[in-house]
Amino acid sequence: MSDNGIKPWEELTFKDDYIFKKVMSDKRLCKKLLEKLLRIKIRDLKFLEEEKSLKSTYISKGVRLDIYVEDDKKTVYDVEMQVRNLSDEEISKRTRYYQAAIDTDLLSAGALYSELKQTIIIFICPFALFNSNRHIYTFKNICLEDNRIKMKDGATKIFISTKGDIDDVSPDVKAFLNYIDGISSKDEFVSEIDSAVKYLKSKESERLSYMTYAMKMLEEREEGRKEGRSEGISEMVLAMLRENTPLDFIAKISNLPVTKISEIGRLHGVIYAK
């Protein structure tokens, strides 16, 4: 990792965000991957939007989707490479938020809830999950009192771990998961992906594109940190206003002008305009 937090182009592998998105934007490879992971046949796929970014409201946290596609039966798939090792609770709640954002995007204003499409969210994780040794974990909503009763909400969430050690996936899927962990093989699909990665990394235009992409991500993170600091200051100001703290004292503590403090107070109904 370089001093500015950008991983050098030469060190990128398939599981890195940029390479994963680029390689999986090949419809043939994306279709093959879904068919192998889900053990289904797909006639055709269409990309709903490359690197789809969803924001359900103007104040909500944005969701940047890796691979966002729809098949010929109108089932929508979101495939994510989740490299950062999250706790079971964190990764579960992340899929919950992704589901909400996708549903909001799919359900246009005025449409019926019954028009929501079947969705399958897939997280590929190079770490162990749920204190278990499975490769694949599929979740749907069921009735706790009678698990034969399933909620027909059309939402499926699948977590795939490269660290499983039981025989619950096909040999080609196991070879694919090993490849994510840096273990090569002669598997045909793995060879196709590896060739796509090597070809991508041989292109100077892609290296330059990656640098632009990486700098943009750094800028967005920095902007997010600034927004976080700003939100933290606003919360502090509101708490002090609710305690009837003098404005000049709040200004001294927060380093904000009194006019800005009054504006925050009026916006949240703590100070009323005269």
N, C-alpha and C positions, 0 to 999 in steps of 0.2 A: 504494500500500500504506500503511495506517495505521501509527501508531507501535507498536501492539500486534501487528502482523503479520497483521491481518485485512484482506483486500481489500475495499474498499467495494462495497456491493451494486450501485451504479450502474455500476461498472466490470466487473462479471462478464459473461462471454461464454459461448457454448456449450461451449468447451473447458475451462472452469473446473469443478472437481470437482462442486460442488453442482448447478449448472445441468445438466451432462451427465447426472448420475444422475436428476434429476427429469424431464427431457425424455424420456430413454430408458426411463423407467418406464412410458411410454405403449406398450402392447403393439403397437399398430398401427405406430408409428414404429420401434420396436425390430425388429419382424419385417421391415419394409421395409429397414432398414439391413443386417441380416444377409443378406437375399436379394440385395441389390445388391453387397455386399462379396464374398460367396462365390459369386455367380452360381448360386444354387439357388432352389428353391421350397419354402416351409415352409407347411404347412397350418395349424398352430397352435403357440402358445408358451404356456408357463406360467412365472411367476417363482418360482424355488425359494425365494428369500427376498430382500426388498429390502435392498440393501447388506449382503450376506452377509459375516459375519465368521467366519473359520475359525481354529481353533487345534488343531493335531494333538496336542499334549500340553500339560500345564499349564506347562511351562517353555519352550515354543517361541515363536518370534516369530509374532504374529498376522498374518493376511492379511485385508485388508478389500477385498472384491470390489465393483466398480462395478455391473456388470450380470451377473446370474447366472440363466440361463434354461435351459429344457429344451424341445425341440420334440416333436412328436407321434411321432417315431421314436426317442425317448429319447436323442437326442444332446444333450449339455450344452454350453452356450456361456458363456464368461466374456469380457466385452468391457470393456477398460480404456482410459481416456484417460490416456496417459502424457505429461504436459506437461514434467516435469523432464527435461532433456537428459542421458541416461545414456550411458555408453560401451557399445559393443557387448557387451562381456563382462558388464557390470552388468545390462543389460536381458535378456540371454540367461539369466543365472543367476536373475533374478527370475522369469521364466516357469517355470524348473525348479522353483523353490520353490512357486509357485502350483499347478503340476501336482501336486506331492506333497500339498499341503494339500487340494486338491479331491478327489484319489483317496482320501485318508484319510476325507474327509467322505462320499463316495459309497459306500465299502465298509464297510458296517456290520459289527459284531462277528460273527464266525462265518460270514460270507458267503464265497462262492468268488471267487477272483481273476477267473474267467471272467465274473463278473457285473458287472465294471467297465464303465461305459458309455463310448461314444465321447465324447471331449471335444475342443473346439476353443477355444483361448485366443487372443484377438485383442487386440493392443496397437496403439492408434492414436497415432501420434507426430508432433508438429509439428516434426520435425527429421530430418536425413538419417541413414541407417542403413547399416552394413556397408560403408562407403566405396564406395557404389554409388549409382546414380541411378534405382533402381526405386521404384515406389510400393508394391508389395506383395511380401512375401517369405514363402513358405510352407515350413515345415519339418516333416519326418517322419523317423523313424529308418530308415536304410537300411544295407545291408551295404557296407562300404568296398571289399571285394574284388570285389563284384559288385553294382553299384547297381540292378540289376533286381530284387534281392531286398529286399523291404520287411518290416520288423518289424511284425507285426499287433498292436500294442499299443493301437491306437485313439486315440492321442494326436497332435493336430495343433497346432502353434503358428504363428500368423500375425502378422507385423509389417507395419503399414501406415504409410508415410511421406508427409507432405504435400509433401515437397521433391523428390519424383521428377520427372523431366522426359522420360521415355520413354513411348511409347504402350502401356502394359500394363494400363490400367484403362478402363472404359467412361466416356463423357462425363459421365454423371450422378454417378459415383463421383468423377471429377476435380473436378466442381463442388462436391461435398460436401467434399472435401479442401481446396479453395480457400476454402470458407466457414469452415473451422476456422482458416485463416490470415487471416481477416478480409476476404476478397474476396467480394463479393456477386455474385449471378447471378439469372437468371430461371428457373433449374431448378426444376421442380415440387417435388421432394423437399426441396431446400434451402429453398424458400419455406415449406413446411410446418414444417420445423424452426425457421426464423427466427420464424414466427408463434407457435409454441409457446414459444420463448424470451421473446418480447416479452410474451405473455400472462402467463407466469410472473412476470416482473419487474414487471408492473403490479399484482400482488397484495401488499397490505401484509402479509397473514398470512405470505406466503412470505419477505418481507424479514425479519420477526421470527424465522421459523423458521431462516433462514440464520444470523442472528446467534447463535442458540442452538447451532446446528451448529458454527459457526466457533469459538466459545468452548470447546466440548467437544473439538474437535481440538487447540486450544492446550493445554488441560489434559492431554490424553493425551500430547502431545509433551513437556510439562514432566515428567510422571510418568515417561516413558521416559528422559529425561535423568537423573532422580533414580535410576532403577533402574540405568542405565548407570554412574553414579558409584559406586553401591553395589557393583555387580559388580566394578568396577575395584579398589575397596578390598579386597574379599574375595580377589581374585586376588593382590594384593600381600601380604596377610596370610598366605595359603597358601604363597606362595613363601618368605617369611621363616621360617615354621614348618618348612618342609622343610629349611631351612639351620640348624635348631636355634637360631634367634635367641631370646633371652630374651623372655618374654611382656611384661615391663614395658617393654622397649625398643620392642617392636612397638606397645604401647599408646600410647607417646609419639609415635611416627611416624604412626600411623593415626588417632589421636584416638578410639580405641575403648576401652571398658573391657576389662579382662583377662577378665572372664566372657564377653563377646561373642567375644573372640578364641579362647577355649577352645571355645566352642560351634561356631565355624566349623571349628576343627581337628577336633573330634569328628565333625562332620557329613561331613567329607571323609576321615576315616580317618587324619588326620595325628596327632591326639592321641587316645589311647584312654582311655575312662572307666575310673576305678579302682574 
